[in-house]
Every structure is written in structure tokens, then in C-alpha cells.
Amino acid sequence: MDIVLILIIASVLIAAVVLVVIGIRSPKDSDSLEDRLSEFVSAGEAKSLEEIELSQPFYERVIYPVARQVGGVMLRFTPQNAINDVRRKLDMAGNPGNIDPTLFFAFRFLGAPLGLLFLLLGRILPDSMFSKQPFLFVIGGVVLGYYLPDLLIKSRIDRRQNEVRKSMPDALDLLTICVEAGLGFESAMQKVAEKWDNEIARAFSRVIREIQLGKLRREALRDMAERLGISEMTSFVAAVIQSEQLGVSMAQILRIQSDQMRIIRRQRAEAKAHEAPIKMLVPMGIFIFPSICIILMGPAVLILLMSNIAI
């Protein structure tokens, strides 16, 4: 009975680890099947669709479909508000690896059995701490595995927002130069998207594609601000839309916004610099102060011990 339980737990854990690794190692935004077709067409090889599909990696042919089936089952029992919230978080994270809510819930479902790993360790190592309090470790592991995808997405959102904040002043400077040179606002955004390869350039590129598909510019800009979720971009989009409606010079608005973004970036850097001494207290208290105490008090302690021995 123990061997069967161990085999079941090991199989579930292996499947969860494989899915998490695939989600981390799949940053591509393109369709792999379409890429394969392009490769065979450019090489001039005549291949059937079945042969092209079999040439894809194993995880794209087997594991991804299975994960989508698991996620689809979970979506049936998930409220629509939770699905919309996950979709919004994925948009704010930049849709890493083309993960949709279906795959996200599949990762969450298969990450929850992380607590079974501690149960397995308790079975294998009967004298360890995992066997003394198994239920505590199991519950903690399940909670950690369930919320681990949320933590990874949150980390990705924070990293993306920080990158956008750092690059916004330079991007607005380039926008200002292009507009003052006679280009339209959309053409200036296109120049930014062509010159750089960062988060704000990709956001501008998506806005341009949406406008080309028929979406109004103000709606595309508002959607971009919602996807990024930072106050600087929201104020920039509001200023651009207001200048468009009131007929104010776009170059003047962009220059004012660029100056404000630089002031905000400098203030943010100064705030982080002021936080540095407080953050340094913890490592200093743990590593530096004990060493100083040993160096200063060590000789005195040795002298007292030697004097006591002599007496």
C-alpha cells in the first residue's frame, strides 16, 4: 500500500514539475506549427501536415494539450470574476509564454500537490522532521503550490512595471523629437517600437497594431495604460487624449510629460537611496555586529579566563 501511494505521489509531482518547467522555458510568442511550416517552405521540402506535427517537441504535442484539458475542467468550476482577474494579471505581466487562464489554472492545480512531496519525504525518511508533523507540512506545501503561480506572475508584473518606469523618460524624449520633426504621433510610436526592444516598445507596438485593426487611438492607449497598471503611463495617456480633444500642441504636451517623468524617476531613485541604510541594518545586525563583538570582546574574555585559571 505504501509503495502504491509513493508511486502515485511521485507521478503527480513529476507531472507538476514538468508543467512548471515548460511554462518557464516557453517565452515564445509565435505559433510553433506556423514556424515549422515556414521552415519547410523556405527549405523547399515537401512534408505532410502529420509529419510536421510529429516534428514538434513532445511537450507541445502531448503535455500542453493535457494541461489545457485539466485547465478547461477547472475553468468550469471557477467564477467568471476570478477568470477575468487572472486574465488581467497575465496582461499586466506581458503574457509570458503565451499562457492563458486555462494553462494558469492547470499549473495551479498541478502545483498544489507540492505538499505531497513532504508526505513522500516523511514516508522515505521516518526519523526526519517531515514524519513528526506530516499534516502541517502537507498543508503548507499545498498552499505554497497553489499560490506559487500567483507569486511568479506578481514578480513578473513588478519587474515589467519597473522596466517601463525606467524607460519612459527616454521613450518620451524620442517621441518628442519625432513629433517636433514633423511625424505624426502614431509614426513616432512606431519609431520607438523599431528603435528599442523593451517592454514599453512592445506596448507601443501593440497599440499600433490595434489601431491598424480599427480600434480608436484613445481606446488603444487606455487599454495600454490598463495593461501596464502604472500611474505614470495613466497620466501620460490622459494628457495625450486631452491634447487631442482640445487641440493643444502634441509636441508641447510630450515635452512637459517627459520632464515630469524625469523628475518622478529622480525622486524614486532618491527614495530608494534613503531606504538603503534601513535595509542595511538587517545584514549588519546579523553578520557584521557579531563579528565586531567577537573581535573586540574576544581578547578581554580570554584575559579573564586566563586570570581565573591562574588564580
C-alpha positions in Angstrom: 0.0 0.0 0.0 2.9 2.4 0.8 4.6 1.6 -2.5 1.5 2.4 -4.5 1.0 5.6 -2.6 4.6 6.6 -3.2 4.3 5.8 -6.9 1.1 7.9 -7.2 2.6 10.9 -5.4 5.8 10.7 -7.4 3.8 10.6 -10.7 1.8 13.7 -9.8 4.9 15.5 -8.6 6.8 14.7 -11.8 3.8 15.9 -13.9 3.7 19.2 -11.9 7.4 19.8 -12.2 7.3 19.1 -16.0 4.5 21.6 -16.5 6.2 24.3 -14.4 9.5 23.9 -16.3 7.6 24.1 -19.6 5.8 27.2 -18.5 9.2 28.8 -17.6 11.0 27.7 -20.7 8.4 28.8 -23.2 8.8 32.6 -23.7 8.0 32.4 -27.4 5.0 34.4 -28.7 4.8 32.8 -32.1 3.0 29.7 -33.2 5.4 26.8 -33.3 3.4 24.9 -36.0 3.4 28.0 -38.2 7.2 28.4 -37.7 7.7 24.8 -38.7 5.6 25.3 -41.9 7.7 28.4 -42.7 10.9 26.4 -42.2 9.9 23.6 -44.6 8.5 26.1 -47.2 11.8 28.0 -47.2 13.8 24.8 -47.4 11.7 23.5 -50.3 10.9 20.2 -48.6 7.6 18.5 -49.2 6.2 17.4 -45.9 2.7 16.3 -44.9 0.9 18.0 -42.0 1.2 14.9 -39.9 5.0 14.8 -40.3 5.3 18.5 -39.5 3.2 18.0 -36.3 5.3 15.0 -35.3 8.4 17.1 -35.7 7.3 19.4 -32.9 8.7 18.9 -29.3 7.0 16.4 -27.1 5.6 19.0 -24.6 3.9 20.9 -27.4 2.3 17.8 -28.8 1.3 16.0 -25.6 1.8 17.9 -22.4 0.3 21.2 -23.5 -2.9 19.6 -24.7 -3.2 17.6 -21.5 -2.6 20.7 -19.4 -5.3 22.6 -21.4 -7.7 19.8 -20.7 -7.0 20.0 -17.0 -7.3 23.7 -17.0 -10.6 23.6 -19.0 -12.1 21.3 -16.4 -11.1 23.8 -13.6 -12.5 26.7 -15.6 -15.9 25.2 -15.5 -15.9 25.5 -11.7 -14.2 28.8 -11.5 -16.2 32.1 -11.2 -16.0 34.4 -14.1 -14.6 37.2 -11.9 -11.7 35.0 -11.0 -11.0 34.2 -14.6 -11.1 37.9 -15.6 -8.8 38.7 -12.7 -6.3 36.1 -13.9 -6.5 37.3 -17.5 -5.9 40.9 -16.3 -2.8 39.8 -14.3 -1.5 37.9 -17.3 -1.9 41.0 -19.5 -0.1 43.1 -16.9 2.7 40.6 -16.9 3.0 40.7 -20.6 1.5 37.3 -21.3 4.8 35.3 -20.6 5.0 32.2 -22.7 1.5 32.9 -24.2 0.0 31.5 -21.1 -3.8 31.9 -21.0 -6.1 31.4 -18.0 -6.6 27.7 -18.9 -2.9 26.9 -18.6 -2.6 29.1 -15.5 -5.3 27.2 -13.6 -3.7 23.9 -14.8 -0.3 25.0 -13.3 -2.1 26.0 -10.1 -4.0 22.6 -9.9 -0.8 20.6 -10.5 1.3 22.8 -8.3 -1.0 22.2 -5.3 0.3 18.6 -4.8 3.6 20.1 -3.7 2.5 19.2 -0.2 2.5 15.5 -1.2 6.3 15.8 -1.6 6.6 16.4 2.1 4.4 13.4 2.8 6.6 11.3 0.5 9.7 12.5 2.3 8.1 11.6 5.6 7.5 8.0 4.3 11.0 7.7 3.0 12.7 9.4 6.0 10.8 8.2 9.1 13.2 9.9 11.5 13.1 13.3 9.8 11.0 16.3 10.8 8.6 15.6 7.9 7.4 12.5 9.6 6.9 14.2 13.0 4.4 16.8 11.8 3.3 15.5 8.4 -0.1 17.3 8.2 1.5 20.7 8.9 4.0 20.2 6.1 1.4 18.8 3.7 -1.0 21.8 4.3 1.9 24.2 3.9 3.1 22.6 0.7 -0.4 22.5 -0.8 -0.9 26.2 0.0 2.5 27.1 -1.4 2.0 25.1 -4.6 -1.4 26.6 -5.1 -0.2 30.2 -4.7 3.2 29.8 -6.4 1.9 30.7 -9.9 0.4 33.9 -8.4 3.7 34.8 -6.8 5.5 34.2 -10.1 3.0 36.4 -12.0 3.3 39.1 -9.4 7.0 39.1 -9.6 6.8 39.3 -13.4 4.4 42.3 -13.1 6.7 44.2 -10.7 9.7 43.6 -12.9 7.8 44.7 -16.0 6.4 47.9 -14.3 9.9 48.8 -13.1 11.3 48.4 -16.5 8.6 50.6 -18.0 9.1 53.3 -15.4 12.9 53.4 -16.1 12.5 53.6 -19.9 9.5 56.1 -20.0 11.5 59.4 -19.9 13.8 58.2 -22.8 10.9 57.0 -24.8 9.0 60.3 -24.3 12.1 62.2 -25.4 12.3 60.2 -28.6 8.5 60.7 -29.1 9.0 64.5 -28.6 11.9 64.6 -31.1 9.9 62.7 -33.7 6.8 64.8 -33.3 8.8 68.1 -33.5 10.5 66.8 -36.7 7.1 66.5 -38.3 6.0 62.9 -37.8 2.5 62.0 -36.5 2.0 60.6 -33.1 1.5 57.0 -34.4 4.6 57.3 -36.6 6.6 58.5 -33.6 5.4 55.5 -31.6 6.4 53.2 -34.5 9.9 54.7 -34.3 10.1 54.0 -30.6 9.0 50.4 -31.2 11.6 50.0 -34.0 14.5 51.5 -32.1 14.2 49.6 -28.8 13.4 46.1 -27.7 11.9 46.5 -24.2 8.5 46.4 -22.5 7.5 50.0 -23.5 8.5 49.4 -27.1 6.4 46.2 -27.2 3.5 48.1 -25.6 3.7 50.8 -28.3 3.9 48.2 -31.0 0.7 46.5 -29.7 -1.1 49.9 -29.7 -0.1 50.5 -33.3 -1.3 47.0 -34.4 -4.6 47.6 -32.6 -5.1 51.0 -34.3 -4.3 49.4 -37.7 -7.0 46.8 -37.0 -9.6 49.6 -36.5 -9.5 50.4 -32.8 -9.7 54.1 -31.9 -6.4 55.6 -30.8 -7.7 56.8 -27.4 -9.2 53.4 -26.7 -5.9 51.6 -27.6 -3.9 54.0 -25.4 -6.3 53.5 -22.5 -6.1 49.7 -22.9 -2.3 50.0 -22.9 -2.4 52.0 -19.6 -4.6 49.4 -18.0 -2.3 46.6 -19.2 0.7 48.3 -17.7 -1.0 49.4 -14.5 1.3 52.2 -13.5 0.3 55.8 -12.6 2.9 57.4 -14.9 1.5 55.8 -18.0 -2.0 56.5 -17.0 -1.2 60.3 -16.6 0.6 60.2 -19.9 -2.3 58.7 -21.8 -4.7 61.1 -20.2 -2.6 64.0 -21.2 -2.3 62.8 -24.8 -6.1 62.2 -25.1 -6.8 65.6 -23.6 -4.5 67.3 -26.0 -6.1 65.5 -28.9 -9.6 66.6 -27.8 -8.6 70.2 -27.0 -6.3 70.7 -30.0 -3.2 71.5 -27.9 0.2 71.1 -29.5 1.3 67.4 -29.1 5.0 68.2 -29.0 4.5 70.6 -26.1 2.5 68.0 -24.1 5.1 65.4 -24.8 7.9 67.6 -23.6 6.1 68.5 -20.4 5.3 64.8 -19.8 9.0 63.9 -20.4 10.2 66.5 -17.9 7.7 65.2 -15.3 8.8 61.6 -15.9 12.4 62.5 -15.3 11.5 64.3 -12.1 9.5 61.3 -10.9 12.3 58.9 -11.8 14.8 61.0 -9.9 12.5 61.2 -6.9 12.0 57.5 -7.0 15.8 56.9 -7.1 16.3 59.3 -4.2 13.6 57.5 -2.2 15.3 54.2 -2.8 18.7 55.7 -1.8 17.1 56.9 1.5 15.8 53.4 2.1 19.2 51.8 1.7 20.5 52.5 5.3 17.4 51.0 6.8 17.7 47.9 4.7 21.3 47.5 5.6 20.5 47.2 9.3 19.4 43.6 9.0 22.6 42.2 7.3 24.7 44.4 9.5 23.0 43.2 12.7 23.3 39.5 11.6 26.8 39.4 10.1 28.8 42.5 10.9 28.0 43.3 14.5 28.6 39.8 15.9 32.0 39.7 14.2 32.9 43.1 15.6 31.8 42.0 19.1 34.0 38.8 18.8 37.0 40.9 17.6 36.6 43.5 20.4 35.5 41.3 23.3 37.4 38.1 22.4 40.8 39.2 23.8 39.1 40.5 27.0 37.3 37.3 27.5 40.5 35.3 27.0 42.3 37.5 29.5 39.6 37.0 32.1 39.6 33.2 31.6 43.4 33.1 31.9 43.3 35.2 35.1 40.7 32.9 36.6 42.8 29.8 35.7 45.9 31.4 37.3 44.0 32.2 40.5 
